[in-house]
Amino acid sequence: MVYLILISYLVFTFWGSLIGSKIKHDNPEGFFLANRGLTTTTLFFTILATNFSAFYFLGFAGEGYKIGYAYYVIMAFGTAFAGLSFLLIGTKVWVLGKQHSYITPAELVYGQSGNKVLASLFSMVMIVFTLPYLSLQIVGGAYILENLTNGQLTYSLSAILLTIFTIAYVIAGGMESVAKTDMKQGVIMIVLMFLAVIVVAPTFGGITKANNLVAEKLPDLFSMNHYGPKTWFSFTIFWFFCIPMFPQLFMRFYIAKEKIHLKKSALLYAAIPLFISILPVMIGVWGHLVFPELVGKEADQILPKMLLELTPQWFGALIMTGAIAAFMSTLDSQLLVLSTMTTRDFIKPLIKKDFGFSKEVLIGKLLIALFALIGLLIAFKPFDTI
C-alpha cells in the first residue's frame, strides 16, 4: 500500500510536467519564466510551495518538539510579514522586469546599476548559498522515504531516486512544469497537514486534552519567553529581507501576468501561514507524549514517527507524500533558477556569439542535472538538524 501511494503521487506529479513539456517555447522567457503569464491562484501556490519546504514538515515539527508553541508564533508572524517583500520590492521588480525583459536577479542589478561586478557578485552569492538549502530538500525527502518503507529504501537510495525524478520533470517543461506542479503540490501539502492533525488529535482525546497532557509534563513548551525581545524583532524582520535573497522566490516576482496578481498573492501569503504553521508544531509538541527525550536528527523526524506510530500505515504514507510534495516543490524551483542564473549570468557572457535560444535551454537543462548532483553529494552527509 505504501508503494502504491508513493507511485500514484509520482505519476500525478509527473503528469503536470508532461503538460508543461507540450507547450512550445521559442524564447528564454517562455522556458525560464512561463512567458510571464501566471495569474493569482497559480502564482500564490507556486510561491507558497516553493518557500514551504523541508523546514515546514520536518523543521517546524522538530522545533515544536524542542521549543514549543513560541516557535509557531515567531515563524508564522515572521513569514506573514514577508508578504511586504512582495508588495514593496516584488511589484517594483515586476515592473522593471516587464520593461527591460530581465530574467535573472543579476540582470536587474546590472540593468539598474550598470555595474557588472556587482551583478556577478549578487548572482554568485545567491548560487553558493542556495546549494545547502537545495540539499536540505533531498535530505528531508530521503528521511521520509526511509521511514515510510521501514528502511527497504535506504537513505542514500531514497536521495538518489528523488533527485533523478526531480531532474526529469524539471527538464521536461521548465517553469511551466514547475509552476503547474507546485500548484498541485501546494494544495496537497496543506490538505494533508490538516488531515494529519485531525487524525492524530483524537488518539489523545482531542486537541485540548493533548495540550493539557503535555502542559502537565513540560509547561515550558507553552511559554512565550523562550525568545528575548531582540530575537522576536530579528525574526519578524528577517523574512522581509531574506525573501529577495532566495533566487527561486526573486524570479517569481517576474512571472506574474499583471502586477495585481502579485499583489493578491502577497496578501494571501501574509494570511495563510498564520493558519497552516500551527499544524506541524502541534504534532511536534504532542510528540513528547509518545517519544520523550528525542534530540538532533531524531527530533527532526518526530512527524513521520508520530504518524507511523499512531495512524494506519497507509494514512502515514499518504500524509508523508505531502511532505515529499513540499520538498520537491522547493527543489524543482531551486534547480531551475540556479541553472538559469548560471547560464545567463556567467556562461552566456563568456560565449557571447552563437548563443541562441536552443543552446541556452540545452545548457540550462544540463546545469539542472549538475546542480541536482551537487545537492545530492552534499546530502550524503546530512546536517545535524533541519
NORBELZI-V162197 format. One record per backbone hydrogen bond with DSSP energy under -1.0 kcal/mol. CO is the residue of the C=O (numbers start at 1). NH is the residue of the N-H. E is the energy in kcal/mol with one decimal. If there is no record, write none. Layout:
BEGIN
co=CO nh=NH e=E
co=CO nh=NH e=E
END
This chain:
BEGIN
co=1 nh=5 e=-2.3
co=2 nh=6 e=-2.3
co=3 nh=7 e=-2.7
co=4 nh=8 e=-2.4
co=5 nh=9 e=-2.2
co=6 nh=10 e=-2.3
co=7 nh=11 e=-2.5
co=8 nh=12 e=-2.4
co=9 nh=13 e=-2.6
co=10 nh=14 e=-2.7
co=11 nh=15 e=-1.8
co=14 nh=18 e=-1.8
co=15 nh=19 e=-1.8
co=16 nh=20 e=-2.1
co=17 nh=21 e=-2.1
co=20 nh=23 e=-1.1
co=27 nh=31 e=-1.3
co=28 nh=32 e=-3.0
co=29 nh=33 e=-1.4
co=29 nh=35 e=-2.2
co=31 nh=175 e=-3.0
co=33 nh=36 e=-2.1
co=34 nh=37 e=-1.3
co=38 nh=257 e=-3.0
co=39 nh=43 e=-2.8
co=40 nh=44 e=-3.0
co=41 nh=45 e=-2.2
co=42 nh=46 e=-2.1
co=43 nh=47 e=-2.0
co=44 nh=48 e=-2.9
co=45 nh=49 e=-2.9
co=46 nh=50 e=-1.5
co=47 nh=51 e=-2.0
co=48 nh=52 e=-2.9
co=51 nh=53 e=-1.2
co=53 nh=56 e=-1.5
co=53 nh=57 e=-1.2
co=54 nh=58 e=-2.0
co=54 nh=59 e=-1.7
co=55 nh=60 e=-2.2
co=58 nh=62 e=-2.6
co=59 nh=63 e=-2.8
co=60 nh=64 e=-2.4
co=61 nh=65 e=-2.1
co=62 nh=66 e=-1.7
co=63 nh=67 e=-3.6
co=63 nh=68 e=-1.1
co=68 nh=71 e=-1.5
co=69 nh=73 e=-1.8
co=70 nh=74 e=-2.3
co=71 nh=75 e=-2.1
co=72 nh=76 e=-3.2
co=73 nh=77 e=-1.8
co=75 nh=79 e=-2.8
co=76 nh=80 e=-2.2
co=77 nh=81 e=-1.9
co=80 nh=83 e=-1.8
co=81 nh=84 e=-1.8
co=82 nh=85 e=-1.7
co=83 nh=87 e=-1.6
co=84 nh=88 e=-3.5
co=85 nh=89 e=-1.9
co=85 nh=90 e=-2.9
co=86 nh=91 e=-1.3
co=89 nh=93 e=-2.4
co=90 nh=94 e=-2.6
co=91 nh=95 e=-2.0
co=92 nh=96 e=-2.3
co=93 nh=97 e=-2.9
co=94 nh=98 e=-2.5
co=95 nh=99 e=-2.3
co=96 nh=100 e=-2.5
co=97 nh=101 e=-1.3
co=104 nh=108 e=-1.1
co=105 nh=109 e=-1.9
co=106 nh=110 e=-2.9
co=107 nh=111 e=-2.5
co=108 nh=112 e=-2.2
co=109 nh=113 e=-2.0
co=110 nh=114 e=-2.9
co=115 nh=119 e=-2.0
co=116 nh=120 e=-2.6
co=117 nh=121 e=-2.5
co=118 nh=122 e=-2.5
co=119 nh=123 e=-2.2
co=120 nh=124 e=-2.6
co=121 nh=125 e=-2.7
co=122 nh=126 e=-1.9
co=123 nh=127 e=-2.4
co=124 nh=128 e=-2.8
co=125 nh=129 e=-2.2
co=127 nh=131 e=-1.0
co=130 nh=134 e=-2.8
co=131 nh=135 e=-2.5
co=132 nh=136 e=-1.7
co=135 nh=139 e=-2.3
co=136 nh=140 e=-2.6
co=137 nh=141 e=-2.4
co=138 nh=142 e=-2.4
co=139 nh=143 e=-2.3
co=140 nh=144 e=-2.0
co=141 nh=145 e=-2.4
co=142 nh=146 e=-2.4
co=143 nh=147 e=-2.3
co=144 nh=148 e=-2.9
co=145 nh=149 e=-2.0
co=146 nh=151 e=-2.5
co=147 nh=150 e=-1.3
co=149 nh=152 e=-2.0
co=154 nh=158 e=-2.8
co=155 nh=159 e=-2.3
co=156 nh=160 e=-2.1
co=157 nh=161 e=-2.5
co=158 nh=162 e=-2.4
co=159 nh=163 e=-1.9
co=160 nh=164 e=-2.4
co=161 nh=165 e=-2.3
co=162 nh=166 e=-2.2
co=163 nh=167 e=-2.4
co=164 nh=168 e=-2.0
co=165 nh=169 e=-1.9
co=166 nh=170 e=-2.0
co=167 nh=171 e=-2.3
co=168 nh=172 e=-1.4
co=170 nh=174 e=-2.0
co=174 nh=178 e=-2.3
co=175 nh=179 e=-3.1
co=176 nh=180 e=-2.0
co=177 nh=181 e=-2.6
co=178 nh=182 e=-2.9
co=179 nh=183 e=-2.0
co=180 nh=184 e=-1.6
co=181 nh=185 e=-2.6
co=182 nh=186 e=-2.9
co=183 nh=187 e=-1.8
co=184 nh=188 e=-2.4
co=185 nh=189 e=-2.5
co=186 nh=190 e=-2.0
co=187 nh=191 e=-2.5
co=188 nh=192 e=-2.4
co=189 nh=193 e=-1.6
co=190 nh=194 e=-2.0
co=191 nh=195 e=-2.1
co=192 nh=196 e=-2.1
co=193 nh=197 e=-1.8
co=194 nh=198 e=-2.3
co=195 nh=199 e=-2.1
co=196 nh=200 e=-2.5
co=197 nh=201 e=-2.4
co=200 nh=203 e=-1.3
co=201 nh=204 e=-2.0
co=201 nh=206 e=-2.4
co=202 nh=205 e=-1.2
co=206 nh=210 e=-2.4
co=207 nh=211 e=-2.4
co=208 nh=212 e=-2.3
co=209 nh=213 e=-2.3
co=210 nh=214 e=-2.0
co=211 nh=215 e=-2.7
co=212 nh=216 e=-1.7
co=214 nh=218 e=-3.8
co=218 nh=221 e=-1.7
co=219 nh=222 e=-1.9
co=220 nh=223 e=-1.4
co=221 nh=69 e=-2.7
co=228 nh=232 e=-2.4
co=229 nh=233 e=-2.5
co=230 nh=234 e=-2.6
co=231 nh=235 e=-2.8
co=232 nh=236 e=-1.8
co=233 nh=237 e=-2.0
co=234 nh=238 e=-1.6
co=237 nh=241 e=-1.4
co=238 nh=242 e=-2.2
co=239 nh=243 e=-2.2
co=242 nh=245 e=-1.3
co=243 nh=246 e=-1.5
co=246 nh=249 e=-1.4
co=246 nh=250 e=-2.7
co=247 nh=251 e=-2.3
co=250 nh=253 e=-1.6
co=255 nh=38 e=-2.5
co=258 nh=261 e=-1.0
co=259 nh=263 e=-2.0
co=260 nh=264 e=-2.5
co=261 nh=265 e=-2.0
co=262 nh=266 e=-2.0
co=263 nh=267 e=-1.9
co=264 nh=268 e=-2.1
co=265 nh=269 e=-2.5
co=266 nh=270 e=-1.7
co=267 nh=271 e=-1.2
co=268 nh=272 e=-2.8
co=271 nh=274 e=-1.1
co=272 nh=275 e=-1.9
co=272 nh=276 e=-2.1
co=273 nh=277 e=-1.9
co=278 nh=282 e=-2.4
co=279 nh=283 e=-1.6
co=280 nh=284 e=-2.2
co=281 nh=285 e=-2.6
co=282 nh=286 e=-2.7
co=283 nh=287 e=-1.0
co=285 nh=288 e=-1.5
co=286 nh=289 e=-2.2
co=287 nh=290 e=-1.2
co=287 nh=291 e=-3.7
co=295 nh=298 e=-1.6
co=296 nh=300 e=-1.5
co=299 nh=302 e=-1.6
co=301 nh=305 e=-2.1
co=302 nh=306 e=-2.6
co=303 nh=307 e=-2.3
co=304 nh=308 e=-2.5
co=305 nh=309 e=-1.7
co=306 nh=310 e=-2.6
co=307 nh=311 e=-1.8
co=312 nh=316 e=-2.3
co=313 nh=317 e=-2.3
co=314 nh=318 e=-2.0
co=315 nh=319 e=-2.6
co=316 nh=320 e=-2.2
co=317 nh=321 e=-1.1
co=319 nh=322 e=-1.2
co=320 nh=324 e=-2.3
co=321 nh=325 e=-2.3
co=322 nh=326 e=-2.0
co=323 nh=327 e=-2.3
co=324 nh=328 e=-2.8
co=325 nh=329 e=-2.1
co=327 nh=331 e=-2.6
co=328 nh=332 e=-2.8
co=330 nh=334 e=-2.3
co=331 nh=335 e=-2.5
co=332 nh=336 e=-2.0
co=333 nh=337 e=-2.4
co=334 nh=338 e=-2.4
co=335 nh=339 e=-1.9
co=336 nh=340 e=-2.1
co=337 nh=341 e=-2.9
co=338 nh=342 e=-2.3
co=339 nh=343 e=-2.3
co=340 nh=344 e=-2.6
co=341 nh=345 e=-2.8
co=342 nh=346 e=-1.3
co=342 nh=347 e=-2.2
co=343 nh=348 e=-3.1
co=347 nh=351 e=-2.2
co=348 nh=352 e=-3.0
co=351 nh=353 e=-2.1
co=356 nh=360 e=-2.1
co=357 nh=361 e=-2.5
co=358 nh=362 e=-2.2
co=359 nh=363 e=-2.6
co=360 nh=364 e=-2.2
co=361 nh=365 e=-2.5
co=362 nh=366 e=-2.1
co=363 nh=367 e=-2.3
co=364 nh=368 e=-1.7
co=365 nh=369 e=-1.6
co=366 nh=370 e=-2.0
co=367 nh=371 e=-3.1
co=368 nh=372 e=-1.9
co=369 nh=373 e=-2.0
co=370 nh=374 e=-2.1
co=371 nh=375 e=-2.5
co=372 nh=376 e=-2.2
co=373 nh=377 e=-2.4
co=374 nh=378 e=-2.1
co=375 nh=379 e=-2.1
co=376 nh=380 e=-1.1
co=378 nh=381 e=-1.5
END
